[in-house]
């Protein structure tokens, strides 16, 4: 078994590691069908071999060619490290800078089998959210990080480490771009070819930026979404006895079971992949499992009657579940569900992100590889049935929302009845969770802020929980608006109960939703605790790209922006650039994420707190910009909440001066156009 020292020493070539192929007992990515021409196959193989000197290419060429034929991509399985992949304590990484060691920790956490969806294919979540395109890139990146000084920056092109270049201590140590394809060529078909050829990569959001913290992040987001859905749609603060039906227990969607328990409702989650379902059951996130629809309905009825808190996994297709709920309504008059959504990887519907109801799991995987056209037809038929069942239930007191996974977008493309009269391009019969639930939260500047304790010590995480709680309570005590107070109270409660719910999977990390003031206060408290030795090692600050300023996505994060700019990506690009020169340790900009390739531009950052005054200065600058950018954009697009927040920001910080919109009467516009 290799060591961390060996892992940071460059590609192992002499001797070559044993080729153990695909491992048994771990989930693997579906076979890809890029449809390469013979010339493109040659290019893919040549591009893979150029990582290796000529004397080993003779051995590697035939096995790489076989991988391309069998799996549609060259992963370089031979070079999958023979080392337990996890987030080791930061001091164990052989680096010249603390920043580089922290980045290594974050990379290895993204590839930890307990965290990653398909670890051997370097996929962290979402079915195709890659950390790297192949294992050679992993080895080279770790070697560069080990060599890096404070006067260098590592540049990453879609998984490929271009190299180290001179910079300065103020510059980022790492700059990542993923999927930056020329817009006219940024189609799903082109992506499959470009990825197979080895020249671009889909980094999802925090997979390719090395900032994923396991499903805890989406647990928290789902908790807030379901809580606020109950408030908005049902008029309830207490969801006891209410039923939330959804699908997906994989990399991100696996959080739904835990979230249902935390909010105190009955969660019924369908999943076609038995391995994914049982993984969540073994973790304790899924309380019960059944493969019987009869038992599922019986157990649901029982839990409703008793107002139990329950997470029930149905091993089967969610379309069958929705259609059974319709049958129960039509035959008994009983509506058994109150809230519903979907977290299949519908951004990738024809390559394993959505399984059609007409086929079993294994049959579907076989057809997906052997006849992609037929598979696509079945997926689209399944989507139409899926929507038809939801439409029937929605005629009663049942509420459905799109979870930003491109479900309604793909359903529309499949011909399903999701239209809304008089709607613009980003609106459907059902709202996205941003339009109705999270959009106002973003407009107030609240979004998914997270941190990782690089010591790996749970006691350090407990200290940060206490410090974060104290920081937010201090802000509330100083006086905030009722709307802002509600967000703080929800998140204080989340932090106080986090340890009880055993949310850590992988690195010692935590997430909460906070605004600019809260993020800065928490960062200052952490940095001071590191300086006085209360925390044993540096803390990495980050966030989901799905945040106030990080993502331009017309069918998700910016779906509630109605001034015509929802399809523009200036905000996300400016955020990436602004974080870089304000002091972020690393920055990332991605094409794709959440709703899929070509549908979104998003970015993120990592910032290492090490107890120094320099770290405090950088944190203040980065965190202030990272929130204010998005709030100012939402203010300009017409959000009253964002207007209020940005005006308050300008009153408190003389360095901020924002262009504010004036009110424009519709009547004036109409009169002018009619003249």
Steps between C-alpha positions, in 0.01 A plus 500: 500500500639842406548787745404866489867574430492271197167645391661843478808384306354496150370226273615149605673371188793276590365258575145562379236420763304179455193540279218385727229633266160589635456416867222270611272613782494873417250684277620582150395768252271389216664418168531814290405503130684797347466377140859573404617463142815290436701822476357623830580167667859537386508853641359384835767231531778733392386765749503246783842357412669841490510498881751212484852456359539284188656205683173421685255591222533153346348348816240770558370554146303173465342522845403865451348406165301224671372743765382733224316214326348356819413813695500789251782678684863443603507515881845333531386247762856369535594827671217503756711530819546205734440722800198566721353809337379741767564843652814443709599754769661793322841465662548159339520637146860556380466861383693826510189711570200458729272603215620215278454246780144624558421466128636142502273418793200638313584305182535171686174561683320539166632155399435323831278195423280599795444835329537444125223351289732315258845527660698301244363713216588815702131601524400667825128549442227566245585202279772684310645763736872434457796599714737404219455340159755224566737377770815639337362848562448416868862384547647800319283747691605354835866522393468863396328589828783335694756715313306827510632808682321820602638658182324259262151426371383164361280531191237232427332461160193274540679247719834538323781657707655743252777574749646732762563862404656793690254724686503658847387424857192716439395294195297178517710186538266322260278615212255246356286519189271215399309464174581839354381400152425763235122567537395385151661161570376455855236239420445171678606302191820700458574459871488121481759506220723763659503315833576167333784662305633628833493877445215620721319392814170549681593604852140534622538764769715398797636179345738670259577785742600258781248648745248219549437403864282196449121507500485721810480806276190386318353370828504855631368647175220244491414563865460873428308431180251260658457721808428805286280298263289401799474863604412623150277224362346346812512796738671280759804530724462139619505231228415204726287250306559674167636294211783604268551275194805523279765288327873445514734371771830545315784748544295815562148367519595260780455793734123504460437218745698669775340837430149353537588370846654829610192703401275242667290382204452170317740471208443234235791483257513273196833368370562249218860425600501255788863574586432872542189429708678258734796736541265761647331235714834382643592862575185527707362776279222278366294345779310232307518332159241316294478363149122458518263776393224342709717512811618852414141630487400307812798638694434852373137486618606372839762771546254774399247376752756488782685815386825307507829642386609262225733469203387210284697386198305337218725280285335561167418764243347823623252502210347180637474669839334814362255294293412289803428817699265607218332157513445535876350847450270390219381181671479607866481880475799519734787735414805344661761763412532868590831613347703364211812554296765305307876463535590261223804619301271629227773732374645177354181309414625272222822379662388367836350809659139386454384139467181429301216328678457243220830325582674359803829655612730244333290485182513877474878509533533239225271688259669832584828360369366291211228725353517860629223615265252241627602578858438871445152425368414300812635771729284762333191278516572441869531875561159554340344237730687649797354845438152367424480339845624815673248711307215281621607529865556875467128547431458428871677661799843378391798718411793414274816694422796447269821450698724659239607167349351586155204267563237738357734616224559143380132416548411796276747378237336158523158649426358475852221734609703745707406824322370809677283751312675831443826374649848613402774255401600420857150428633300178502174372647692439824754741645865427557595501865695822436196679355269423790717400795871583490500807276402740776766343721765570236371856460562555871859384447459161667658196339697179568817597686722211613826418669738204544717440808827382346619340825247223437411517869128489588578714804610782271169473317316524833696816581410657165132413554510684831685799354261525203195483725640774723580722201148473356334547839706816545373641171137423590547664841627811324172534311389373160178505298239229572567331163875488565445384858294205376794387283746536785276311741456212253875474457587534867263212567666303218848546648387418852345172381760410237712270717190308613408421140847357415534697178874462443592275208865535405680813619415673828277759338194709568260710295244767582319775314628844587516850362805724456503623858470149641767352274753767589425470873542122490825525304645752747406276795664198338819684407540635852441153646776360277735781610448424868529122452137417573479341155788264425543567128385732221135516390394506135209732424292437191143483377285319252508661155119499543510827688407866496764601243665182380267375230318629195242233421170608339319182607628503857706763688394794282156369404336774710674779309251647254676796338621288209849440642435149632688359197804723557805378694672825600434447872667159527802604292545824693474304825779263395727788395417714804565221750835429330647848542349558845695214658332161443739206535346340193223584255302298246273581205282232342267439208217279620390399846158419641288532186765376262762574238445821303218612731700681770824680584611477862802554720636447846797560725701361788666717763743369762486663844828449685473743793698780336403862449547443128236226501258726688549780248446268203190344660335837556557603138400171338192428710366854467530501120386140466157590639459867404551428129188283479289719725583804286409310183168386651434855615551631144269232362218622725507308830368722784676282758834530322445878467457526877807287570732683260390839634585380850838379371575843353405669828739275693789495250606825332703299249184362339309712245238316295284614208142483630197454272220755485138392490351484150120488461367241255244752378774744397678231300181386328396855414841577349497185287148572375581853381 
